[in-house]
Amino acid sequence: MECDLMETDILESLEDLGYKGPLLEDGALSQAVSAGASSPEFTKLCAWLVSELRVLCKLDENVQATNSPSEAEEFQLEVSGLLGEMNCPYLSLTSGDVTKRLLIQKNCLLLLTYLISELEAARMLCVNTLPKKAQEGGGSEVFQELKGICIALGMSKPPANITMFQFFSGIEKKLKETLAKVPPNHVGKPLLKKPMGPAHWEKIEAINQAVANEYEVRRKLLIKRLDVTVQSFGWSDRAKSQTEKLAKVYQPKRSVLSPKSTISVAHLLAARQDLSKILRTSSGSIREKTACAINKVMRVPLIFFKYIYFCL
């Protein structure tokens, strides 16, 4: 009876925490905790909870999911090291034979309850410290983003004692009300549909950073070319008298050109399916809007340079 109540509480808490795994199905959790560390599904759930904790807490120890029952002992050793670092108060999880602790159903349920409670507490502490840091530092990046969302949706300033769950529930409600007022396909379907875990987001962030670094190098090269080109305009005797006038026009526009990329993972989440439709810049529909008289002037030297190239 006690185990059934613990399972019910665990399932409800997992749904609140955003867990989407197979153990939410009827009877799946009971079967997993009965096998304990020998169940790969049970170890995957523990590994997910620990990965979520590591996002919010500075933990040295980590827990890896297993692929077969033969890896149960190694898994229990990893859990033992983690619980020692976290100062777990439950003796049944920290004393006795380390290779047999998580082969008992009640101990497995107790471990899940402990990890869930620690994760809930860590998330609440993170929410409570965010407004204080924002006030001290004039507004963190996350705080500014949330403020921008509220302004865009026309929401009033939330009270100081509001929880993060209530805050995002209010945003969700406001979004649904706003979307109900626009045509069905006004926003479009998201480009990214697959649910992501912490490990996926870390890899996506690393990919974005690598692309941003390459983009920065290219931007610096283009900006340098622009500077050299504009400088060459002042080489003639006639232009030398207009140097100050040229600088007044060019410098304000040049100062806003930054080599840093402003694209973040948030843009990936906001991308819709129409972004994947790539149109050739030389296609007829595009050229109707981009064609101008200067194209005909530039085409003559372009053909000339091609002719010289092939002659050489």
Buried (B, 14 or more C-beta within 10 A) or exposed (E): EEBEEBBEBBBEBBEEBEBEBEBEEEEBBBEBBBBBBBBBBBBBBBBBBBBBBBBBBEBEBEBBBBEEBEBBBBBBEBBBBBBEEBEBEEEEBBEEEBBBBBBBBEBBBBBBBBBBEBBEEBBEEEBEEBBEEBEEEEBBEEBEEBBEBBEEBEBEEBEEEEEBEEBEEBBEEBEEEEEEEEEEEEEEEEBBEEEBBBEEEEEBEEEBEEEBEEBBEEBEEEBEEBEEEBEEEBEEEEEEEEEEEBEEEBEEEEEEEEBEBEEBBEEBEEBEEEEEEEEEEEEEEEEEEEEEEEEEEEEEEEEEEEEEEEEE
